Amino acid sequence: MATNASPTKASRSVRRPYYYYRATGMRLPADPNSTAFKLALEGLNRQVAADKAPPAVVPTIGSLTCRPPSSRSTPAPPPERPFSTCSG
């Protein structure tokens, strides 16, 4: 996921490539074959994967709107019907 940014001119007209991690924009060490480069890239890959992971507990609308069970002493009785269902 590293990209080679456009080389910039140094003080002695030497062009050097700079590598950046695409997802975060963080600059990586200059040599892609070095151990430091590979460790930095691996660490950034893990960080981005962890950021994209779904949350451990997904709240539902019911859990967000209802009172917690510990605050209820007894269940509420069913509501009374405003009219009789008997015919006659």
PyMOL commands that set and color helices and strands:
alter all, ss='L'
color gray80, all
select helices_A, chain A and resi 35-52+61-65+69-71
alter helices_A, ss='H'
color red, helices_A
select strands_A, chain A and resi 2-4+8-9+15-16+19-21+27-28
alter strands_A, ss='S'
color yellow, strands_A
deselect
rebuild
show_as cartoon
